[in-house]
Amino acid sequence: MSMTQADSSASAPIGITPIGPIFAVSALNSISTTVLTSAIYFLTAQAYSFTSAQNYLLGMVMGLTYIAGSLAAGPLLRYTRARSRPIQDRTILTWVIVLLGMTCVIPWLFRDSEGSWPIWVQTSLYSPISGLLWPIVESYLSGGRTGEKLRSALGKWNVLWSGAGALGLFVISPLIKEHALEGILLFGGAHFLSLIFLPRFAPMTGRHGDDASVSHPPVFRDLLIAFRIMLPVAYVVVNTLIPYLPAAMAKIGVEHGWQTALFATYQFSRSATFLFLHLRTFWHGRWLLAIAGPVLIVAGFATVIGSGWLHGYAGLSVLIAGLMMLGTGMASVYVGAIYYAMEVGHDRVDAGGAHEALIGIGYAGGPAFGLAATYAASSGWTGSIGSDNLLLIGVGVLSVGTATVVFRRVHKHLNSP
């Protein structure tokens, strides 16, 4: 998820939706989308015996379709608002949520079918629709709010959706081993439950104020550019790892029933970091997050991969430490990207869709990276270098390249008159 802003048409009714209903809808939908995007790999490993390569391929499909959905959000809203009889934004949001819930029925409905096609159909439909969901919800959040009021709402919202997603991982954990498909069905129900709060939404999103004229230090623009470079790369790194996690956890003896609960360590550490950065402002205008975030992400990635070389409690402890570093680093990059985007200037709907698409590139690029490493290792092209080492080398090269670009930006700023 990321902060996007959709502008209402000139004739659209203006209304500011209360924070409470927005938070309720966001929490319930985040519980489901977290499980059915990030934790889907644990479900497929158990219900369909997916290998890491199959999970990587699934992740690529999900990422590419998410990009398509996020880029379609702006044109869709413009079309529905420009009709001779405009369709309310609230109506579009309702149908998006209904469709998300309906896709969750597919794996359970065809549970006795041959092969794994039901989960491919479900994820191929679910991912682009979720790409539509969040820009609309975020537009309701930001509509009619500016300045400190918007920053406060967004900070609390980040803590809420990330914490709700972590809760979803705990709920699904006991169902993974024997009731994975019923778990998907259950989380589809969470989408439908969120519909009871939609009547309290305004028919159309509120107009978006413009603080772009508010002065800010020149370093803010440099920081914005740096974080926009780092954000998709960070998602590539993390999404290279997530499809691999079921296999990594199996290596150190983590049972299926505990795997998603353990993965929640990443989600909870991310939520805790969101809260800390929301409450403290010492990092504003400084390069601290731009440096610490990527370092923690790469260190966390290497630590999680390295945990597979250990056994028992030693491997488990290293894995948990790596997931915590990943969560803290991702939250740092994410918050920095959103904060400086708001400070330097507001994005319109197309720019917001493009921002979601950058995250989608991470969703697709990470699994593509992992699939390439797995295929290269299994085909013998890399000799004795295993897929784990290939992942470390590849992520290292990508991270060093990104760090070089960011360092040049830091160096330019520090040496400017």
Secondary structure, 3 states (H helix, E strand, C coil): CCCCCCCCCCCCCCCCCCHHHHHHHHHHHHHHHHHHHCCHHHHHHHHCCCCHHHHHHHHHHHHHHHHHHHHHHHHHHHHHHHCCCCCCHHHHHHHHHHHHHHHCCHHHHCCCCCCCHHHHHHHHHHHHHHHHHHHHHHHHHHCCCCHHHHHHHHHHHHHHHHHHHHHHHHHHHHHCCCCHHHHHHHHHHHHHHHHHHHHHCCCCCCCCCCCCCCCCCCHHHHHHHHHHHHHHHHHHHHHHHHHHHHHHHHHCCCCHHHHHHHHHHHHHHHHHHHHHHHHCCCCCCCCHHHHHHHHHHHHHHHHHHHHCCCCHHHHHHHHHHHHHHHHHHHHHHHHHHHHHHHHHCCCCHHHHHHHHHHHHHHHHHHHHHHHHHHHHHHCCCCCCCCHHHHHHHHHHHHHHHHHHHHHHHHHHHHCCC
